[in-house]
Amino acid sequence: MSQNSTSDSLPAGQAESMGGNRGPRAQLPASDKRFDVAIAEFNALRAEMVSISTAQATLVGVGLTAIGVIYGFLLGDDPDRRIGYAIPALSLILSSLYSNEGYKVTKMGTYIRRELWPYLQRELDPKLPAWETFISEARVNPRELAVAVVLNSSFYLLLVGAAIVALSMAWGPNTWVNWLSIGAIALTVAIPTTVSVLIVRLSRKAEAS
């Protein structure tokens, strides 16, 4: 599920080597800017993917720190257990933001694999390797797919587990708050699951086209 995708960005240095050493393309007339535009777009997309991956890592760090602080209060002397209601809501927010960023990376990777990289291969070399294609093909392997699922779902499982434990500690007579928290936990699971299904459909559509 993550999507960690985060993680599917193109190898560092590949775009620079393409832009700096074009071989037969070095003698392009000044009027022909298509290749330069394609390289610029590739570099921009790669930079955006790196930025999103950094944002996801920051989100994980900040989110887990906040959850740890709340648990510190819950496990302290004579705590107000109601503070535990904050964790299901926080887990939902973190799950939604993380899934959204992962989906963005997947869409960028799909565009590179379907549109941008084939153009560069036609212009340079049909055998030019593509990281996005390699990753896409690797996911077909059951072992690689299982590893990806475990790695991508670990963050969400941690969020759900923390939310369930916190809710059990905070559970009280406020029925509507209890049910809102249960709904937040359910959405914490449902949102990344839905995004994962969309990612699979997007990948299959890309392979079929």
Secondary structure, 3 states (H helix, E strand, C coil): CCCCCCCCCCCCCHHHHHHHCCHHHHHCCCCCCHHHHHHHHHHHHHHHHHHHHHHHHHHHHHHHHHHHHHHHHHCCCCCCHHHHHHHHHHHHHHHHHHHHHHHHHHHHHHHHHHHHHHHHHHHCCCCCCCHHHHHHHHCCCHHHHHHHHHHHHHHHHHHHHHHHHHHHHHCCCCHHHHHHHHHHHHHHHHHHHHHHHHHHHHHHHHHHC
